[in-house]
């Protein structure tokens, strides 16, 4: 398969205020002019939460908010990173000795991951140095993939500096994904609202426990149906082996699992293994001390959410007159399942979702990992101005002043473009 270049566009920088400001800041910082600019968008997951690692499809949308990097290759072997946000300190290292401290989620490590990924993919030992100034307007720690956008941007920066391409075949091998376009309704907009609660992904064990609960549920379901359960890792594998629908998998879940939490001893009895085998062969190091596992609830969420994604896609394809209402109902069901079955919401998100629904959203749900971050709502286009004003007043303008202004984020968005390289015309 022929290689494909990343999309490149020549622009008049002076006609783009953000690019022009970035160019001026770059010149002030490094005493030179960028050779090119790279952008990668954030994304919002419209529906399909916590099911990708169980093998099921999700429905993300690229948003207009993005990460933008101004770049100048240099003849030295020094990589210099700076950020327009003063909260993120400058960083400098040798381009040929990239070390990533995995214990610290520092901002520059995400750039280094993108660079190192390209370096290792092509088996390169010597990289040229470069000066980079990063600018982002995606709210951090909000479930809008600001970290992923920075990694993608850094990878595209590295590809462009090296004059290399990634073929589609390599991209698929890199990350085995299939993508299908879904036409979203024209009479509605998606509104993103930040709850102003940040979940520190590195510090919480909740996500790791959910992943393990899904794995254990898959094994118990497989054992119940007399399948070879020991190699089963994901809930979609059980459905595939049985050859039945998601709706039928929900019925199997009702028969095979009970709503009461499982303790490790009961899981061992169900699988016919010892506690030592459970701990050393199935549980991950960070879940070996967990005392209860909610297998029924997690499986119910995954199979029902996977079905909602397919229903959402079908409605978009068929475009009935009440399309926005139907999509909104699916989003509402998704939030209830995330809140009650997967338990990945938080009181602030629940309140924000409730406010959005009461003030005109046809549907509203948490998006991203949860435990904080953002809600996404589907709002009829003609109701948008009043909706934004009323949500801002009801959620953000609290009398107790508890929300930090810089964390407030409420905006309408439409599907954004993909990653791009800008060259100055």
C-alpha positions as CSV (number, residue, x, y, z in Angstrom):
1,X,0.0,0.0,0.0
2,X,1.3,3.4,-0.9
3,X,2.4,5.7,1.8
4,X,0.1,8.7,2.6
5,X,1.4,12.0,3.7
6,X,-0.3,13.7,6.6
7,X,-2.6,16.5,5.4
8,X,-0.6,19.7,4.7
9,X,-2.0,23.2,4.3
10,X,-0.4,26.4,3.3
11,X,-1.8,29.4,5.3
12,X,-1.3,33.1,5.7
13,X,-0.3,33.1,9.4
14,X,-1.2,36.8,9.7
15,X,-4.8,35.9,8.9
16,X,-5.0,33.4,11.8
17,X,-4.8,35.2,15.1
18,X,-3.9,32.1,17.1
19,X,-1.1,31.1,14.7
20,X,0.2,34.6,14.6
21,X,0.3,34.9,18.4
22,X,2.1,31.5,18.6
23,X,4.6,32.7,16.0
24,X,5.3,35.8,18.0
25,X,5.7,33.9,21.2
26,X,8.0,31.4,19.5
27,X,10.2,34.2,18.2
28,X,10.3,35.8,21.7
29,X,11.2,32.4,23.2
30,X,13.7,31.1,20.8
31,X,14.8,34.1,18.7
32,X,13.7,32.5,15.4
33,X,10.7,31.8,13.3
34,X,8.8,28.4,13.2
35,X,9.3,26.3,10.1
36,X,5.9,24.7,10.4
37,X,2.9,24.2,12.7
38,X,1.1,21.0,13.6
39,X,-2.4,20.6,15.2
40,X,-4.3,17.6,16.5
41,X,-7.9,17.9,17.8
42,X,-9.4,16.8,21.1
43,X,-12.3,14.5,21.0
44,X,-15.5,13.9,22.8
45,X,-17.1,10.4,23.2
46,X,-20.8,11.0,22.3
47,X,-21.8,7.5,23.4
48,X,-20.0,4.2,24.3
49,X,-18.3,4.6,27.7
50,X,-15.9,2.0,29.2
51,X,-16.6,-0.6,26.5
52,X,-13.6,-0.1,24.1
53,X,-11.4,-2.2,26.3
54,X,-14.1,-4.9,26.4
55,X,-13.9,-5.1,22.6
56,X,-16.8,-3.0,21.6
57,X,-17.3,0.1,19.3
58,X,-17.6,3.6,20.6
59,X,-18.7,6.9,18.9
60,X,-16.1,9.6,19.3
61,X,-16.2,13.0,17.6
62,X,-13.2,15.2,16.9
63,X,-13.9,18.7,18.4
64,X,-12.7,22.1,17.3
65,X,-10.5,22.5,20.4
66,X,-7.0,21.3,19.8
67,X,-3.3,21.2,20.5
68,X,-1.1,23.4,18.3
69,X,2.7,23.1,18.1
70,X,5.1,25.6,16.4
71,X,8.2,23.8,15.3
72,X,11.7,24.6,14.2
73,X,14.2,21.8,13.4
74,X,17.7,22.7,14.6
75,X,21.2,21.4,13.8
76,X,22.0,20.5,17.4
77,X,20.7,17.3,19.0
78,X,18.8,19.2,21.6
79,X,15.0,19.0,22.0
80,X,13.6,22.1,23.6
81,X,10.0,22.1,24.7
82,X,8.0,25.2,25.9
83,X,4.4,25.8,26.6
84,X,2.3,28.9,26.3
85,X,0.7,28.0,29.6
86,X,3.0,29.1,32.4
87,X,1.7,26.2,34.6
88,X,3.8,23.9,32.4
89,X,7.5,24.5,32.8
90,X,10.1,24.4,30.0
91,X,11.9,21.1,29.3
92,X,15.1,20.3,27.5
93,X,16.8,17.0,26.7
94,X,19.0,15.2,24.2
95,X,17.0,14.1,21.2
96,X,19.1,10.9,21.1
97,X,18.6,9.9,24.7
98,X,14.9,10.2,25.4
99,X,14.0,9.0,28.9
100,X,10.4,8.9,30.0
101,X,9.7,8.8,33.8
102,X,6.5,6.7,33.9
103,X,5.9,7.5,37.5
104,X,5.3,11.2,36.9
105,X,2.5,12.4,34.6
106,X,4.5,15.5,33.6
107,X,3.2,17.4,30.5
108,X,6.4,16.9,28.4
109,X,6.3,13.1,28.9
110,X,3.3,13.0,26.5
111,X,5.3,14.8,23.8
112,X,8.2,12.4,24.4
113,X,5.8,9.4,24.0
114,X,4.8,10.6,20.6
115,X,8.3,11.3,19.5
116,X,9.6,8.0,20.9
117,X,6.8,6.0,19.2
118,X,7.8,7.3,15.8
119,X,11.5,6.8,16.6
120,X,11.0,3.1,17.5
121,X,8.5,2.5,14.7
122,X,11.2,3.4,12.1
123,X,14.1,2.0,14.1
124,X,15.9,5.3,14.2
125,X,18.9,5.9,16.4
126,X,19.7,9.5,15.6
127,X,17.1,12.3,15.7
128,X,17.6,15.9,14.9
129,X,17.0,18.5,17.6
130,X,14.1,20.9,17.5
131,X,12.5,23.8,19.2
132,X,8.8,23.4,20.0
133,X,6.2,25.7,21.5
134,X,3.0,24.0,22.5
135,X,-0.4,25.7,22.8
136,X,-3.6,24.0,23.7
137,X,-7.2,25.0,24.3
138,X,-8.6,21.6,25.3
139,X,-9.5,21.7,29.0
140,X,-7.0,19.3,30.8
141,X,-8.2,16.3,32.9
142,X,-11.7,16.7,31.5
143,X,-12.1,13.6,29.4
144,X,-11.6,15.4,26.1
145,X,-8.4,13.7,25.2
146,X,-6.0,16.6,25.7
147,X,-3.2,14.1,26.5
148,X,-3.9,12.0,23.4
149,X,-4.0,15.1,21.2
150,X,-0.5,16.1,22.5
151,X,0.9,12.6,21.8
152,X,-0.6,12.6,18.3
153,X,0.7,16.1,17.7
154,X,4.2,15.1,18.8
155,X,4.2,12.1,16.5
156,X,3.2,14.2,13.6
157,X,5.8,16.8,14.4
158,X,8.4,14.0,14.4
159,X,7.2,12.5,11.1
160,X,7.3,16.0,9.5
161,X,10.8,16.8,10.8
162,X,12.0,13.4,9.5
163,X,10.2,13.7,6.2
164,X,8.6,10.3,6.8
165,X,5.1,8.9,6.2
166,X,3.0,6.3,7.8
167,X,1.0,4.1,5.5
168,X,-2.5,3.2,6.4
169,X,-1.5,-0.4,6.7
170,X,1.1,0.6,9.3
171,X,-1.4,2.7,11.1
172,X,-3.7,-0.3,11.4
173,X,-0.9,-2.5,12.5
174,X,0.1,0.2,15.0
175,X,-3.3,0.2,16.5
176,X,-5.8,-2.3,15.1
177,X,-8.8,0.0,14.6
178,X,-11.7,0.1,12.2
179,X,-13.5,3.4,11.6
180,X,-16.9,4.1,10.1
181,X,-18.3,7.5,9.4
182,X,-21.6,8.4,11.1
183,X,-23.6,11.4,9.9
184,X,-24.8,13.3,12.9
185,X,-28.1,15.3,13.0
186,X,-27.9,18.7,11.4
187,X,-30.7,20.3,13.6
188,X,-28.8,19.8,16.8
189,X,-25.5,20.7,18.4
190,X,-23.4,19.0,21.0
191,X,-22.5,21.1,24.1
192,X,-19.6,20.2,26.4
193,X,-19.8,21.3,30.0
194,X,-16.9,20.8,32.4
195,X,-18.0,19.7,35.9
196,X,-14.8,21.3,37.2
197,X,-14.0,18.0,39.1
198,X,-10.7,16.5,38.0
199,X,-10.0,12.8,38.3
200,X,-6.3,12.0,38.8
201,X,-6.0,8.9,36.7
202,X,-2.6,8.1,38.0
203,X,-3.8,8.2,41.6
204,X,-7.1,6.3,41.4
205,X,-7.5,2.5,41.5
206,X,-11.2,2.7,40.4
207,X,-10.4,2.4,36.7
208,X,-8.1,-0.6,37.2
209,X,-10.8,-2.4,39.3
210,X,-13.4,-1.8,36.6
211,X,-11.2,-3.4,34.0
212,X,-10.6,-6.4,36.2
213,X,-14.3,-6.7,37.1
214,X,-15.1,-6.9,33.3
215,X,-12.4,-9.6,32.8
216,X,-13.7,-11.7,35.8
217,X,-17.3,-11.3,34.5
218,X,-16.2,-12.6,31.1
219,X,-14.6,-15.6,32.6
220,X,-17.6,-16.5,34.8
221,X,-20.0,-16.1,31.9
222,X,-17.7,-18.3,29.7
223,X,-17.6,-20.9,32.4
224,X,-21.4,-20.8,32.9
225,X,-21.8,-21.5,29.1
226,X,-19.3,-24.3,29.2
227,X,-16.7,-22.4,27.1
228,X,-12.9,-22.6,27.5
229,X,-12.8,-19.7,30.0
230,X,-9.2,-19.5,31.0
231,X,-8.0,-17.7,27.9
232,X,-11.1,-15.4,27.8
233,X,-10.1,-11.8,28.6
234,X,-12.9,-9.6,27.2
235,X,-16.7,-9.6,27.4
236,X,-17.0,-9.4,23.6
237,X,-15.1,-12.7,23.3
238,X,-18.0,-14.5,25.1
239,X,-20.6,-13.0,22.8
240,X,-18.5,-14.0,19.7
241,X,-17.9,-17.6,20.9
242,X,-21.7,-18.0,21.6
243,X,-22.7,-16.3,18.3
244,X,-25.6,-14.5,19.9
245,X,-26.9,-10.8,20.0
246,X,-26.1,-8.2,22.7
247,X,-29.7,-8.5,23.9
248,X,-29.3,-12.2,24.3
249,X,-26.0,-11.6,26.2
250,X,-27.9,-9.5,28.6
251,X,-30.3,-12.4,29.3
252,X,-27.3,-14.8,29.8
253,X,-25.9,-12.2,32.3
254,X,-29.2,-12.3,34.2
255,X,-29.0,-16.1,34.4
256,X,-25.3,-16.5,35.1
257,X,-24.4,-13.7,37.5
258,X,-26.1,-12.3,40.6
259,X,-26.4,-8.6,41.6
260,X,-24.8,-9.1,45.0
261,X,-21.0,-8.4,44.9
262,X,-18.7,-11.4,44.6
263,X,-15.8,-11.9,47.0
264,X,-12.5,-13.6,45.8
265,X,-13.5,-16.9,47.5
266,X,-16.8,-17.1,45.5
267,X,-15.0,-16.3,42.3
268,X,-12.6,-19.2,43.0
269,X,-15.5,-21.6,43.7
270,X,-17.2,-20.6,40.4
271,X,-14.1,-21.1,38.4
272,X,-12.8,-24.1,40.3
273,X,-9.4,-22.5,41.1
274,X,-7.5,-21.7,44.3
275,X,-7.1,-18.2,45.8
276,X,-3.4,-18.3,44.9
277,X,-4.2,-19.1,41.3
278,X,-6.7,-16.2,41.2
279,X,-4.1,-13.8,42.7
280,X,-1.2,-14.9,40.6
281,X,-2.8,-15.9,37.3
282,X,-5.8,-13.5,36.9
283,X,-5.7,-10.5,39.2
284,X,-3.3,-7.7,38.4
285,X,-1.0,-6.4,41.1
286,X,-3.1,-3.4,41.8
287,X,-6.3,-5.5,42.2
288,X,-5.0,-8.4,44.3
289,X,-6.2,-6.8,47.6
290,X,-9.7,-5.9,46.3
291,X,-12.3,-7.6,48.5
292,X,-15.5,-7.2,46.4
293,X,-16.2,-7.3,42.7
294,X,-19.5,-6.2,41.1
295,X,-19.5,-8.5,38.1
296,X,-23.2,-8.4,37.2
297,X,-23.4,-4.6,37.2
298,X,-20.3,-4.2,35.0
299,X,-21.4,-6.8,32.4
300,X,-24.9,-5.3,32.3
301,X,-23.4,-1.9,31.6
302,X,-21.0,-3.1,28.9
303,X,-23.5,-5.2,26.9
304,X,-26.3,-2.6,27.1
305,X,-23.9,0.3,26.3
306,X,-22.6,-1.6,23.3
307,X,-26.2,-2.1,22.1
308,X,-26.9,1.7,22.6
309,X,-23.9,2.5,20.3
310,X,-25.3,0.4,17.5
311,X,-28.8,1.9,18.0
312,X,-27.3,5.4,17.9
313,X,-25.6,4.6,14.6
314,X,-28.8,3.1,13.2
315,X,-30.9,6.1,14.1
316,X,-28.3,8.4,12.5
317,X,-28.4,6.4,9.3
318,X,-32.2,6.2,9.1
319,X,-32.7,9.9,10.2
320,X,-36.4,9.7,11.4
321,X,-38.2,13.0,12.2
322,X,-37.8,12.5,15.9
323,X,-34.1,11.7,15.5
324,X,-32.7,14.2,18.1
325,X,-35.2,13.0,20.7
326,X,-34.3,9.3,20.1
327,X,-30.5,10.0,20.3
328,X,-31.1,12.0,23.4
329,X,-32.9,9.1,25.1
330,X,-30.0,6.8,24.3
331,X,-27.6,9.4,25.9
332,X,-29.7,9.6,29.0
333,X,-29.8,5.8,29.3
334,X,-26.0,5.8,28.9
335,X,-25.6,8.2,31.8
336,X,-27.9,6.2,34.1
337,X,-25.9,3.0,33.3
338,X,-22.6,4.8,33.9
339,X,-23.9,6.2,37.2
340,X,-25.7,3.1,38.5
341,X,-24.1,0.0,36.9
342,X,-20.6,1.1,36.2
343,X,-20.4,3.6,39.1
344,X,-18.1,6.0,37.3
345,X,-19.9,9.2,37.8
346,X,-19.7,11.7,40.7
347,X,-22.3,14.0,42.4
348,X,-21.2,17.1,40.5
349,X,-21.5,15.3,37.1
350,X,-24.9,14.0,38.1
351,X,-26.0,17.5,39.0
352,X,-24.6,19.0,35.8
353,X,-26.3,16.4,33.6
354,X,-29.6,17.0,35.5
355,X,-29.3,20.8,35.0
356,X,-28.6,20.3,31.3
357,X,-31.7,18.1,30.8
358,X,-34.0,20.5,32.7
359,X,-32.8,23.5,30.7
360,X,-33.4,22.1,27.2
361,X,-31.0,19.3,26.3
362,X,-32.7,16.3,24.7
363,X,-30.0,14.1,26.2
364,X,-27.0,14.5,28.5
365,X,-24.4,12.2,29.8
366,X,-20.9,12.0,31.3
367,X,-18.1,11.6,28.7
368,X,-14.6,10.3,29.1
369,X,-13.5,8.1,32.0
370,X,-15.9,9.7,34.4
371,X,-15.3,10.3,38.2
372,X,-15.2,14.0,37.1
373,X,-14.5,15.7,33.8
374,X,-17.2,16.7,31.3
375,X,-20.8,16.1,30.3
376,X,-21.9,16.1,26.7
377,X,-25.4,17.2,25.7
378,X,-27.4,17.1,22.5
379,X,-29.3,20.4,22.2
380,X,-31.7,21.6,19.4
381,X,-29.8,24.3,17.5
382,X,-32.6,26.9,18.0
383,X,-32.4,26.5,21.8
384,X,-28.6,26.9,22.0
385,X,-28.1,30.6,23.1
386,X,-30.6,30.3,25.9
387,X,-29.3,26.9,26.9
388,X,-25.7,28.1,27.3
389,X,-26.8,31.2,29.3
390,X,-29.0,29.2,31.6
391,X,-26.6,26.4,32.3
392,X,-23.8,28.9,33.0
393,X,-26.1,30.6,35.6
394,X,-27.4,27.4,37.1
395,X,-24.1,25.5,37.5
396,X,-21.2,27.9,37.3
397,X,-22.4,31.0,39.0
398,X,-22.9,29.5,42.4
399,X,-23.3,31.7,45.4
400,X,-20.6,29.8,47.3
401,X,-18.0,30.6,44.6
402,X,-16.7,27.1,44.8
403,X,-15.8,26.7,41.1
404,X,-12.4,28.1,40.0
405,X,-13.0,30.4,37.0
406,X,-10.2,29.0,35.0
407,X,-11.7,25.5,35.1
408,X,-15.1,26.7,33.9
409,X,-15.7,25.4,30.4
410,X,-19.1,25.4,28.6
411,X,-19.1,25.5,24.8
412,X,-21.0,24.2,21.8
413,X,-18.9,22.2,19.3
414,X,-19.3,20.7,15.9
415,X,-17.3,17.9,14.3
416,X,-13.7,19.2,14.0
417,X,-11.1,18.5,11.4
418,X,-8.3,15.9,11.8
419,X,-4.6,16.3,12.4
420,X,-2.9,18.8,10.1
421,X,0.5,20.3,9.3
422,X,0.4,24.1,8.5
423,X,3.1,25.7,6.3
424,X,3.4,29.4,6.1
425,X,2.4,30.6,2.6
